[in-house]
Amino acid sequence: MRTIRNWVADLAFGVRLSVGGGRTPWGRLALTAVGIGLGVAVLLLASSVQHVDDERRTRQEARSGQVYVQDPAAIAGAAVLAVDKSDVFDGRQVVGVVVDPQRPGAPHPPGIAGNPAPGEVLVSPALKALLDGPGGELLRPRLPGAVTGVVGQEALVSPDELFYYAGSDRLLQESMSVSVIRDHFGESSPSRLGLDSEQWMVLALGVSALLVPVVVFVASTARLAESARERRLAALRLVGSSRRQVRRIAAGEALAGALAGVVLGWGIFLAGRLAAGGVEVVGFTVFSSDIRPELWYAAAVTAGVPLVAVVTAIMAMRGTIIEPLSVVRRTPAGRRRLLWRLVPIVLGTALMLAVRQGAGDERELMFVTAVVLILVGVPLVLAWVFERVVGRLRGGSLPGQLAVRGLQLSSGSAARSVSAIAVVLTGVIGLQTVLASMEATEVRRSAPADPSTLSVNGSQARDIPVDPAGATGRALSAVPGVVGVEPVSSSSLTQGEDPQAPYHGALIADCAVLARKAAVGSCQDGDIFYSSGTDQAPAPAAGTPMRVEPGFIGERATTWTTPAGIRQVGPLADGSGSAGFLLTPKAAEGIPVSARSVNIAVRLGEDSSPDTVEHVRNVAAAHLVGWSVTRGEGPDTAQSGAFDLIRYGLLLGALVTFALIGCSLFVSAAEQIQQRRRQMAVLAAVGVQRRTLAWSALLQNALPMLAAVVVALVVGALLGGLVLLVLEPSRVAFDLPGLAGLLGIAVAAVAVVTALTLPALGRAMHPEGLRTE
């Protein structure tokens, strides 16, 4: 019982030391609380990212069936049929779900009170605002009906999503596949696709590079005003306090600032949560209600941050407890040793090399542990490097001498002020190296799109017996700004009923288009050609039956018999190696138009307006089903999209982390000025100009930053190289513009922090600073 009372008394005494004694302790407590509060807020925000993603995915999956079928037997007994739609308007994606109830009382999707009737459209608030605003008339013709209501939040991925529900009674006549809902929407949603191994490692590297610096920042913030705290506790040690008492008192001092920081951090997080709803950052918006950390993570942050602060403060008291006289006399501390500081980096390197031999969850755990160990080793090595470099500096101008001498007396504090920056720079450099190498290795993106060419794709409804390519092509030719149209239809032909029978593609176009596709020679409507492809396949004999695959649900396959007079030509001009038929319109009359898909190349004139693309989309929507309009080669592959999502997500996190670290620099610089105000007041009293001290302050901020950048470049290159050894790309590349941008951020941080601390520097030079604490 007495031991507990002693603990409580010592902790309470430490708290009194942190808040008592005039303005200075309150200032130190405020600086500590602000620094830790910012770190807590960022950690809580990071813990909310998974919940935001889960909520978005859940709402997206709950509003449609997702799994599409073509077999009429699988459709029988469905309560609702649904089809997802996708469109683009003015660079923004427009998505929708068209529902076709099959019985009264059928289930309806979330966000609305009941299924819309045929011809009715319910839109999101953002889409309604777009339709009612200027330019909305260009989008309105593409909606499958009249707007009759608004969709609730339960169905929306984000506040600014352009989304709609539409009713229909013709989905089987207008779709090649439908989603079947039997009991409720979302019942057949597939399991969420995970990232592949490479994407997961890139994401894990990025997350570690963003969160480890925050923890380092919190630990270093807990040691603000360390010099004054050491002198107070050393005095207590000299007057008879035991080592355990000094540790407990130090824990009480650190605990006061940490608890205040946790409370402030929760306040910052909750205020930011309210303000973040609907705000767009890097094209991304969220609902405020989605920004919610996991309960266990929030509890870990709330309890763990004070624990980290207390442990850090106690560990920093080793010199005070052992040699209190050296602290009181302000003699330089003993030289740091390098060997043990290299242990985390060496262990991380060895573990990363072992990742190549691991598998499954064990491999993933080893990878994350290796990355964290390497990043944690950065501030340890940085302190040693900075002490050795600064210790060798001599001479120079008066500002340089003042800056160097101040850094030599407190190299540890200076290194800690930039330790979080060194860690985040290390992680970002490693991440940039990995991404640049993977982009140089994998051909993920299509050829650069030609902005003057559009590709219109789709199919024609089966109950409209008009050549889809020809009719759509003629309508597109009438659009102002369109100077050329190249309509092509295609179909799938199988030689026989056996699924393993040879497959033959069929391109249907007029002679002018076919002449650009292959060297057909003389041509007139009714001719038929066969491209041999790269394998020089012979043309099927005349009279060979070809199975024409149906285009819509419930359609039966038809047979097209090859006519006589097939002329064999060489490979297609675009270099594709597949063999197939080239048919003029008359020769293709035996192939149903409903079994043809359409691809129309549209060339825009130099004087075409941005609205020309929207008019082209309106024509496609009026003539085709399942249509799309893209530029050039179309969008990136799914893998490229996943990497881009990781890139932009980590970019957003890096911006938040850099903002946090900028605040840490300012807090550390302000604390150093407050700690040295007596010395600055003496220098001002003997005639040292404010400009000299300002240059000295700039150098005191710049030299630690320079050391941090150098260490980050070396360790970041090591980290990136180790990750590349695991991923084994065929080519290693470096993101030089990205590295230049990081250096620019470091320079800007030094300049901004120095400028912000000039007012505090001026106050420190006032004669009032000569007064003792």
Long-range contacts (C-beta under 8 A, 24 or more apart in sequence): 6-245, 6-248, 7-248, 10-245, 10-248, 10-249, 10-252, 11-248, 11-249, 11-251, 11-252, 11-255, 12-252, 13-249, 13-252, 14-248, 14-249, 14-250, 14-251, 14-252, 14-253, 14-254, 14-255, 14-256, 15-252, 15-253, 15-255, 15-256, 17-232, 17-249, 17-252, 17-253, 18-252, 18-253, 18-256, 18-257, 19-256, 21-773, 22-773, 24-228, 24-674, 24-773, 27-674, 28-224, 28-225, 28-228, 28-257, 28-671, 28-674, 29-256, 29-257, 29-260, 31-224, 31-225, 31-667, 31-670, 31-671, 32-221, 32-222, 32-224, 32-225, 32-257, 32-258, 32-260, 32-261, 33-257, 33-260, 33-261, 33-264, 34-261, 34-264, 34-663, 34-667, 35-217, 35-218, 35-221, 35-224, 35-261, 35-663, 35-664, 35-667, 36-218, 36-221, 36-222, 36-257, 36-258, 36-260, 36-261, 36-262, 36-264, 36-265, 36-305, 36-309, 37-260, 37-261, 37-262, 37-263, 37-264, 37-265, 37-267, 37-268, 38-217, 38-265, 38-268, 38-660, 38-663, 38-664, 39-214, 39-215, 39-217, 39-218, 39-221, 39-261, 39-265, 39-305, 39-660, 40-218, 40-261, 40-262, 40-264, 40-265, 40-266, 40-268, 40-269, 40-301, 40-302, 40-305, 41-265, 41-266, 41-268, 41-269, 41-272, 42-214, 42-656, 42-657, 42-660, 43-211, 43-214, 43-215, 43-265, 43-301, 43-305, 44-265, 44-266, 44-269, 44-293, 44-298, 44-301, 45-269, 45-272, 45-291, 45-656, 46-207, 46-210, 46-211, 46-214, 46-653, 47-293, 47-294, 47-297, 47-298, 47-301, 48-290, 48-291, 48-292, 48-293, 49-649, 50-294, 51-290, 51-291, 51-292, 51-293, 51-294, 52-286, 52-290, 52-291, 55-287, 55-290, 56-157, 56-158, 56-286, 56-290, 57-192, 59-110, 59-154, 59-155, 59-156, 59-157, 60-157, 61-186, 61-189, 62-109, 62-110, 62-154, 62-155, 62-185, 62-186, 62-189, 63-97, 63-109, 63-110, 63-111, 63-155, 63-185, 63-186, 64-97, 64-109, 64-179, 64-185, 64-186, 65-179, 65-180, 65-181, 65-185, 65-186, 65-187, 65-188, 65-189, 66-179, 66-186, 66-188, 66-189, 66-190, 67-179, 67-180, 67-188, 67-189, 67-190, 68-177, 68-178, 68-179, 69-177, 69-178, 69-179, 69-180, 70-176, 70-177, 70-553, 72-553, 72-554, 74-180, 75-172, 75-178, 75-180, 75-553, 77-182, 78-102, 78-180, 78-181, 78-182, 79-103, 79-106, 79-107, 79-181, 79-182, 79-183, 80-106, 80-107, 80-108, 80-115, 80-180, 80-181, 80-185, 81-171, 81-172, 81-178, 81-179, 81-180, 81-181, 82-109, 82-171, 82-178, 82-179, 82-181, 82-185, 83-171, 83-175, 83-178, 83-179, 84-179, 85-166, 86-628, 87-142, 87-617, 87-621, 88-617, 88-629, 89-130, 89-138, 89-139, 89-142, 89-162, 89-614, 89-617, 90-135, 90-610, 90-614, 92-162, 93-162, 94-127, 94-139, 94-142, 94-162, 94-163, 94-164, 95-161, 95-162, 95-163, 95-164, 96-143, 96-144, 96-163, 96-164, 96-165, 96-166, 97-164, 97-165, 97-166, 98-144, 98-165, 98-166, 98-167, 98-168, 98-171, 99-165, 99-166, 99-167, 99-168, 100-167, 100-168, 100-169, 100-170, 100-171, 100-172, 100-178, 106-181, 107-181, 107-183, 107-184, 107-185, 108-185, 109-155, 109-165, 109-185, 110-152, 110-154, 110-155, 110-185, 111-151, 111-152, 111-153, 111-154, 111-155, 111-156, 111-165, 112-149, 112-151, 112-152, 112-155, 112-165, 115-167, 116-145, 116-148, 116-149, 116-165, 116-166, 116-167, 117-167, 118-145, 118-167, 118-168, 118-169, 118-170, 119-144, 119-145, 119-146, 119-167, 120-145, 120-146, 120-148, 120-149, 120-166, 120-167, 121-145, 121-146, 121-147, 121-148, 121-164, 121-165, 121-166, 121-167, 122-147, 122-148, 122-149, 122-150, 122-151, 122-164, 122-165, 122-166, 123-147, 123-149, 123-150, 123-151, 123-163, 123-164, 124-150, 124-151, 124-155, 124-156, 124-161, 124-162, 124-163, 124-164, 125-150, 125-151, 125-159, 126-159, 126-160, 126-161, 126-162, 126-163, 127-161, 127-162, 127-163, 127-164, 130-162, 138-611, 138-614, 138-615, 138-618, 139-614, 141-618, 141-621, 141-622, 142-617, 142-618, 142-621, 144-168, 153-287, 158-284, 158-285, 158-286, 158-287, 159-277, 159-278, 159-285, 159-286, 159-287, 160-278, 160-280, 160-285, 172-552, 172-553, 172-554, 173-461, 173-462, 173-463, 173-552, 174-461, 174-625, 175-552, 175-553, 175-625, 175-626, 176-459, 176-551, 176-552, 176-553, 176-626, 177-553, 178-553, 195-642, 196-639, 198-438, 198-727, 199-639, 199-642, 199-643, 199-646, 200-364, 201-367, 201-723, 201-726, 201-727, 202-431, 202-434, 202-435, 202-438, 202-643, 202-646, 203-646, 203-650, 204-364, 204-367, 204-368, 204-371, 205-371, 205-427, 205-430, 205-431, 205-434, 205-719, 205-723, 206-427, 206-431, 206-646, 206-649, 206-650, 206-653, 207-650, 207-653, 208-368, 208-371, 208-372, 208-375, 208-427, 209-371, 209-375, 209-423, 209-424, 209-426, 209-427, 209-428, 209-430, 209-431, 209-650, 210-424, 210-427, 210-650, 210-653, 210-654, 210-656, 210-657, 212-372, 212-375, 212-376, 212-423, 212-427, 213-375, 213-420, 213-421, 213-423, 213-424, 213-427, 213-657, 213-661, 214-420, 214-657, 214-660, 215-308, 216-376, 216-379, 216-419, 216-420, 216-423, 217-419, 217-420, 217-660, 217-661, 217-664, 218-305, 218-308, 218-309, 219-308, 219-309, 219-312, 220-312, 220-379, 220-416, 220-417, 220-419, 220-420, 220-664, 220-668, 221-261, 221-309, 221-664, 221-667, 222-254, 222-257, 222-258, 222-308, 222-309, 222-310, 222-312, 222-313, 223-312, 223-313, 223-316, 223-413, 223-416, 224-257, 224-667, 224-668, 224-671, 225-671, 225-674, 225-675, 226-316, 226-413, 227-330, 227-410, 227-413, 227-675, 228-675, 228-773, 229-253, 229-313, 230-316, 230-317, 230-319, 230-320, 230-327, 231-327, 231-328, 231-330, 233-317, 233-320, 233-324, 234-320, 234-324, 234-325, 234-327, 234-328, 235-324, 235-328, 237-320, 237-321, 237-324, 238-324, 238-325, 238-328, 243-321, 246-317, 246-320, 246-321, 247-314, 247-317, 247-321, 250-313, 250-314, 250-316, 250-317, 251-310, 251-313, 251-314, 253-313, 254-306, 254-309, 254-310, 254-312, 254-313, 254-314, 255-306, 255-309, 255-310, 257-309, 258-305, 258-306, 258-308, 258-309, 258-310, 259-306, 261-305, 261-309, 262-302, 262-305, 262-306, 265-305, 266-302, 281-652, 282-648, 282-651, 282-652, 283-648, 284-648, 284-652, 330-409, 332-408, 332-409, 333-412, 335-387, 336-383, 336-384, 336-387, 337-384, 338-381, 338-384, 341-377, 341-380, 341-381, 341-383, 341-384, 342-377, 342-381, 343-377, 344-373, 344-374, 344-376, 344-377, 344-380, 345-373, 345-374, 345-377, 345-378, 345-381, 345-715, 345-718, 347-373, 348-372, 348-373, 348-374, 348-377, 349-374, 349-718, 349-722, 352-722, 352-723, 352-725, 352-726, 353-722, 353-725, 355-726, 356-725, 356-726, 367-726, 370-722, 371-427, 371-719, 371-723, 374-426, 374-715, 374-718, 374-719, 374-722, 375-423, 375-426, 375-427, 375-719, 376-423, 377-715, 378-419, 378-422, 378-423, 378-426, 378-711, 378-712, 378-715, 379-415, 379-416, 379-419, 379-420, 379-422, 379-423, 381-711, 381-715, 382-415, 382-418, 382-419, 382-422, 382-707, 382-708, 382-711, 383-411, 383-412, 383-415, 383-416, 383-419, 385-707, 385-710, 385-711, 386-411, 386-414, 386-415, 386-703, 386-704, 386-707, 387-411, 387-412, 387-415, 389-707, 390-414, 390-703, 397-695, 398-688, 398-692, 398-696, 399-692, 399-693, 399-695, 399-696, 399-698, 399-699, 400-696, 400-699, 402-683, 402-692, 402-693, 402-696, 403-695, 403-696, 403-697, 403-699, 403-700, 403-703, 404-699, 404-703, 406-672, 406-676, 406-696, 406-700, 407-700, 407-703, 407-704, 410-672, 413-668, 413-672, 414-700, 414-703, 414-704, 415-704, 415-707, 416-668, 417-664, 417-665, 417-668, 417-669, 417-672, 417-704, 418-665, 418-704, 418-705, 418-707, 418-708, 419-708, 420-660, 420-661, 420-664, 421-661, 421-664, 421-665, 421-705, 421-708, 421-712, 421-746, 421-749, 422-708, 422-709, 422-711, 422-712, 423-712, 424-654, 424-657, 424-658, 424-661, 425-708, 425-709, 425-712, 425-713, 425-716, 425-742, 425-746, 426-711, 426-712, 426-715, 426-716, 426-719, 427-716, 427-719, 428-654, 428-716, 428-738, 428-742, 429-712, 429-713, 429-716, 429-717, 429-719, 429-720, 429-739, 429-742, 430-716, 430-717, 430-718, 430-719, 430-720, 430-723, 431-650, 431-720, 432-720, 432-734, 432-735, 432-738, 432-739, 433-716, 433-717, 433-720, 433-721, 433-723, 433-724, 433-732, 433-733, 433-734, 433-735, 434-720, 434-723, 434-724, 434-727, 435-643, 435-647, 435-735, 436-733, 436-734, 436-735, 436-738, 437-720, 437-724, 437-727, 437-729, 437-731, 437-732, 437-733, 438-643, 438-727, 438-729, 439-643, 439-733, 440-729, 440-731, 440-732, 440-733, 441-729, 441-730, 441-731, 442-639, 442-729, 444-636, 444-637, 444-639, 444-640, 444-643, 445-636, 445-637, 445-640, 446-632, 446-633, 446-634, 446-635, 446-636, 446-637, 447-632, 447-633, 448-632, 448-633, 449-630, 449-631, 449-632, 449-633, 449-634, 450-631, 450-632, 451-604, 451-631, 451-632, 452-603, 452-604, 452-606, 453-601, 453-602, 453-603, 453-604, 453-631, 453-632, 454-601, 454-602, 454-604, 454-613, 454-616, 454-629, 454-630, 454-631, 455-599, 455-600, 455-601, 455-602, 455-629, 455-630, 455-631, 455-632, 455-634, 456-598, 456-599, 456-600, 456-601, 456-602, 456-616, 456-620, 456-624, 456-627, 456-628, 456-629, 457-597, 457-598, 457-599, 457-600, 457-624, 457-627, 457-628, 457-629, 457-630, 458-597, 458-598, 458-620, 458-623, 458-624, 458-625, 458-626, 458-627, 458-628, 459-551, 459-594, 459-596, 459-597, 459-598, 459-624, 459-625, 459-626, 460-593, 460-594, 460-596, 460-598, 460-623, 460-624, 460-625, 461-552, 461-594, 461-625, 462-551, 462-552, 462-555, 462-592, 462-593, 462-594, 464-593, 465-593, 466-593, 467-585, 467-593, 468-593, 468-596, 468-598, 468-623, 468-624, 469-508, 469-509, 469-596, 469-598, 469-600, 470-585, 471-623, 472-598, 472-600, 472-619, 472-620, 472-623, 472-624, 473-600, 475-619, 475-622, 475-623, 476-600, 476-602, 476-616, 476-619, 479-612, 479-615, 479-616, 479-619, 480-608, 480-612, 480-615, 481-604, 481-605, 481-607, 481-608, 481-609, 481-612, 481-615, 482-602, 482-603, 482-604, 482-605, 482-608, 482-612, 482-616, 483-603, 483-604, 483-605, 484-601, 484-602, 484-603, 485-600, 485-601, 485-602, 485-603, 486-513, 486-516, 486-600, 486-601, 486-602, 486-603, 487-513, 487-598, 487-600, 488-513, 488-598, 488-599, 488-600, 488-601, 489-588, 489-596, 489-597, 489-598, 489-599, 490-596, 490-597, 490-598, 490-599, 491-548, 491-549, 491-588, 491-591, 491-595, 491-596, 491-597, 492-548, 492-549, 492-595, 493-546, 493-547, 493-548, 493-549, 493-560, 493-581, 494-546, 494-547, 494-549, 495-540, 495-544, 495-545, 495-546, 495-547, 496-545, 496-547, 497-547, 501-547, 504-540, 504-546, 504-579, 504-580, 504-581, 505-578, 505-579, 505-580, 505-581, 506-580, 506-581, 506-582, 506-583, 506-588, 506-591, 507-580, 507-581, 507-582, 507-583, 508-583, 508-584, 508-585, 508-588, 508-591, 508-596, 509-582, 509-583, 509-584, 509-585, 510-584, 510-585, 511-584, 514-582, 514-584, 516-573, 517-572, 517-573, 517-574, 517-582, 518-569, 518-570, 518-571, 518-572, 518-573, 518-582, 519-569, 519-570, 519-573, 520-567, 520-569, 520-582, 521-567, 521-569, 523-584, 524-584, 525-584, 525-585, 525-586, 525-587, 526-584, 526-586, 526-587, 527-565, 527-567, 527-584, 527-587, 528-562, 528-563, 528-565, 528-566, 528-567, 528-581, 528-582, 528-583, 528-584, 528-587, 529-566, 529-567, 529-568, 529-569, 529-581, 529-582, 529-583, 530-566, 530-567, 530-568, 530-569, 530-579, 530-580, 530-581, 530-582, 531-568, 531-569, 531-570, 531-571, 531-572, 531-579, 531-580, 531-581, 531-582, 532-568, 532-569, 532-570, 532-571, 532-579, 533-571, 533-572, 533-576, 533-577, 533-578, 533-579, 533-580, 534-571, 534-577, 535-577, 535-579, 537-579, 538-568, 539-566, 539-568, 540-566, 542-566, 548-591, 548-592, 548-595, 549-595, 550-594, 550-595, 551-592, 551-594, 551-595, 551-596, 551-597, 552-594, 555-592, 555-594, 555-595, 558-590, 558-591, 558-592, 558-595, 560-590, 560-591, 561-590, 563-587, 598-624, 658-745, 661-749, 662-749, 662-752, 662-753, 665-701, 665-749, 665-750, 665-753, 666-753, 666-756, 666-757, 669-697, 669-700, 669-701, 669-753, 669-754, 669-756, 669-757, 670-757, 670-760, 672-700, 673-697, 673-757, 673-760, 673-761, 673-764, 674-760, 674-764, 676-764, 677-763, 677-764, 677-769, 678-769, 678-770, 678-772, 680-761, 680-764, 680-765, 680-769, 681-764, 681-765, 681-766, 681-767, 681-768, 681-769, 681-770, 682-770, 683-765, 684-765, 684-766, 684-767, 685-767, 685-770, 690-761, 690-762, 690-765, 693-761, 693-765, 694-754, 694-758, 694-761, 697-754, 697-757, 697-758, 697-761, 698-750, 698-751, 698-754, 701-750, 701-753, 701-754, 702-750, 705-746, 705-749, 705-750, 708-746, 709-742, 709-743, 709-746, 713-739
